[in-house]
């Protein structure tokens, strides 16, 4: 029986396009950077990596992981069942869960803090986000197999709290615990910033991404009292962080937080007030209005996409995040992306991570106090 803290990491992928392959390349590099950090923290026991990628086996084993290759296609993978099986098979009692590219900027000190916190508690779950989990650490209750854990990791912490009675606490808000690699816009933030691990940095550099629009947006953020729009699943912590670190006038429209973990996407219940505005005014007028109000905008485009009941491929979503509208096949997303690219102000598109960890990373990069110490 493993009585200490053991890490369980799942990293699976089935890329169907070049842009998805690029995401996989960076995710794997981030995973290896994290394995090296976990290895440095003495209070961790064994790390278990479950993956369908044979190329990860040798480097992960070299970094101390016990690797289990599986043949489950990602579209058939059920996170909760696989996590329960890993806990059962390895007789784990205290578990640190991380998705393959989760928290690529987490530090060894933060890993130690999470590990030591879990060792000192019982009947406890510790997470970086209640509705969109990237990192979770918890004590395994004896009746874990009496329920079905969620198919995705987003609602893991809520399920452990609500169905198994574990006491839940949020981890401190920090760059290391909030940043996640979900979309190419996160790669842009990493590639243009100073915080990336060596393997991850090399992988991103090999992609030769275009940072021009991001650099324009960063110039606005660095200026004084410019208007900046945050649109999508925007949480209070990032609003507070921006207000504390940078001199901005924020225009925030936050809606549909928890739309995945609460089943609203699956039930086709996502409704956006800005989506209704676009229905009324059209995309060109929407972006015209936006450019008249702010100097730059960060848009979690998934809320609007689901509002219009569009379900584009990962390829299309990722190409949209990079502004490559000519290559997008979904007609609605193609037109939306074109309008965003042609907007007179810099518009950065992405998913939830854009208006959470990625904006936090930009705050940390542009923080005048940090710059003054360089």
N, C-alpha and C positions, 0 to 999 in steps of 0.2 A: 504494500500500500504506500502511495506517495503522499506523505503528510505535509510536505512543504508547499511552496507555490510553484506550479508548473505552467509553462506557456503552451497554449494550443493555438496554432495559426493555420488558417485555410487560405490557400492561394490557387485558384483554378481559373482557367481562361480557355476560350475557344474563338480566337479572333477570325473574323471573316473578311477583313479588309486591311489595307496598309496602315490606316490610321489606328485601327484597333491593335495591330501588331506593335505599333510604336508605343501605345499605352502599356501593353504587356511588358515590353522591354524595360520601361522605366519602373513599373511596379515591381518587377523581379529585382532590379537593382536596389530599390528602396527596401525590399524585404531583406536582402543580404546585408545592407547597412544596419538594419535593425537587429538582425541576428548577432552581429558583431557587438552591438551595444548590450544586448541581453546577456551575452557571454561574459561581459565585464562586471555584472551585478551578482555578487556572491550569494544573495538570499534566494535567487532563482534556482530551482532544480532543473529537471529535464525540459527541453523545448521539443514539442511535437509539431512537425510540419506535415500537413496533408495537402497534396497537390496532384494535379494531372500533368505536370510539366516535367518530363524526365531530365531536362537540362538543369533543373534546380537541384537535383539530388546531390551531385558531387560537391558543389560549393557550399550547400547548406550543411552537409555532413561535416565538412571541414570546419565550419563555424559552430559545431557542437550540437546541431539539431538531429533528432531521430526522424527520418523522413519516411512517410508512407505514401506510395504512389497509388492513386485510384484511377478508375476508368469511367467515373460518372461524368457525363457531359454537364457543363455548367448550367444549362437550361433545365436539367433534371435534378440538380443538387439541392438538397433540403438542409439548410444550415443547422436547424435545431436537432434533427435526427442524427446528423453526423457528429455534432458536438456531444450529444448524449452518449453515442457509441464510443467516442474517444475517451470520455470520462469513465465510462463503465469498463472498457477494456484495459485502461491504464490505472484504474483504481485511484483516481484523482480526488483530492479533498479540497484543495484551494487552487483556483484556476484563473490564469491571466489570459484573456482572449484578445486577439488582434487579427484584423483581416490583413490580407497580404501586403497591401500598401498603406495600411492604417498608420496614422501618426508617424510619417517618415522623418519628422524633425524632433521626435521625442528624444530627450537626453538620457544618459545613463543615470543621472541624479533623479530624474522624474521616474524612471523605471524602478529605482531603489525605493523611492517614496511610495509608489503604488504597492510594491511588494511588501514593504514593512507595515503599511497600513492594513493590508489584508491579513498578514500574519497576526496582527493584534486584535482581530475582530472575529466574531462568529455570527452566523445568520445574517450575512451582509453582502451587498452588491455595491460596487464602486464603479462609476462610469463617467465618461467625458460628456455624454449627451443622453438625455432621457428618451428622445424620440428618433434619434439617428445615431446609433451607437457605432463608434469606431474602435473604442477601447473599453473593455469591461473586465473587472476582477471580482470574483465572488467565491463564497464558501459553498460547497456542494451540499445541498440538503439531502437527507437520506431518502426522500420520496421524489427525487428529481425525475425519475422515469414514470411517475404517475400522471404527468401532463405531457402535452406535445409542445415543445419549444417552437418559436416562430421559424418560418421557412427562410427568412432573411434576418441578418443580425440587427437591423434597425431597432426593433422593439424588444430585444433580448432583456434589457434591464427592467423595462416595465412588466414583462411577463414574469420575471423572477420575483419582482415585488408584489404584483397583484395576485398571482396565482400560487406562489409558494411562500409568500409572507416574508421575504428577505427585506431587511432594512436597507433602503437605498440612499446613497449620498453621491453628490456630484464632485468630481475631481476639480481642482483649481483651474480656472481659465488661464491658459498659457498657449503660446505658439506651438510648443511640442505636443500638447494634448488636444489641440483643436484642428490643426492642419491635416488634411487628408488628400490623397490623390484619387479623385473620382473622374475628372474630365481633363481635356487638353488645356483648358484655361488654368488649371492648377499647375500644369507643366510650365506654362508661360511664367507664372508667378515664381516658381522654383528656379527656372532657368535664368531669369533676369535678376534674381536676388542672391544674397550672400550666405544663405543658411544651409544649403544642400550638402548631404553626405557625398563622399568621393565617388562611389559607384553610381549613385543617382545623377550626380552632376555630369559625369562622363556620358551616361546614357542620353540625357537630355541634350547635351551639346551635339551629339551625333545626329540629332533630328533636324538641326538647322532651322529652328522656328523663327517666325517673323514677330519681333517684339515691338514694332513701330507704334501700333495703337496703344499697347500697354504703356509704353514710355510716355505717350501723350497724356494718358490718364494719370500717371504718376506725377507728371509735372503739375497737373491741376491739384492733386492731393497735397503737393508740397507747397503750394501757394497759400495765401492767407484769405480766409473767409470766402472761398469760392463755393458755389452751390453744387452739390453732388447728390445724385439720385441713387438710392438703394432700393431695388425692386425684387420681390419674391419672398422666399422663406427667411426673412431677416429676423434674427433674434436680438433680444435686449443686450446681451454681452458685447456684441460687436459694435452696436450703437454707442454704448458707453465707452468702449475702447477708442473708437474714432474721435469721440468728443474729448476724451482725456488727453490724447496724444497729438492730434493734428488740429489746426485752426480751420474748421470747415463749417459751412451751413448745410446741414443734411436735410434732404427731402426723402423721407422713408415711406415706402408703401409695402407693408408686410402682410402677406396673406398665405393661407393654406399650409401653415406649419404643421408637420405631422401627417401630411396627406398620404404618405406611403404606409407608415406604421399604423395609422388608423383605418386603413383599407379604403380610403376615398378614391384613390387612383383606380384600384381594381373595380370598385363599384361605379366608376364613371360619374362621381359626384363632385369633382373639382370645379369650382366656380371662382372666377377672378373678376373683380370690379374693373381692373384695367383691361381685361379681356372684353368685357362688355363695352368699354370705351372704344376699343379697336373695332368691335363689331359695328358700332355706330359711326365712327369717324374714318375708319380705314387705317392701314399701316402707315402710309405716307404722312397723313395728318398727325397720327399719334407721335411719330418721331419728330415731326416739325414742332409740335407742342413741347415735347421733351427738350429739344435743343434750345427752345426759347426760355426754358426755366432753369436749366442747369448747364454746367461746363463739362461734365462727364457723367456717365451712368454705368452702374454695375447691375446686370439683369440676370436673375435666376430664371432662365427661359422655360424651364420645365413646367412651371405653374401655368403659363400662358399656353404652352403646347397642349397640356392636358385639358385646359379649359375649352380649347377648340376640338377636343377629342381626336387629337392627332397622336399617333403612336409610331414615330419614325424609328428606323433602325439605329443601333449604336453608331454605325458609320455616319449616318446623316447627322445625328446629334453632335458627334465629335467634330465633324467638318464645320457645322454651324458655329460651334464654340471658337473655332479658328478663323471664322469669317469667310470661309471658302464656299460661298453660296453657289458659285457656278457648278460645283460638284455634287450639291445636295439633290437628291432625287424626290423627296417628299415635297409636293408643290407648295403647301402652306409654309413649311419651314424654310424652303428655298426663298420665298418672297419675304418672309420675316427677316431672314438673315441678310438678304440684299438691302432691305430698308435700314437695318441696323448699321451695316457697313457704310452705306451712303449718307448716313446721318452726319450733319456738320460737326458734331461733337464726338469724342471718342466714346464708343459704347463697347463694354466688355461683356460678353455672353458666357454663360456657364450653367452649372447646376447649383444645388444647395451649398456645396463646398465653396463656391465662389464668394457668396455673401456671408460666409462664416470664416473658416480657417484661412482662405486665401486673402481676404481683406485684413485679417489679423496679421498675416505675414507682411502685407504691405505696410501696415501701421508700424510693425517692428522695424522694418527696413528704413522707413522714412522718419522714424522717431528722432527729433532733434537732439535728445539727450544721448542716444546711441551714436549719432553722427559726431557729436562733440567729443566722444571718447576715442574716435578712430585716429 
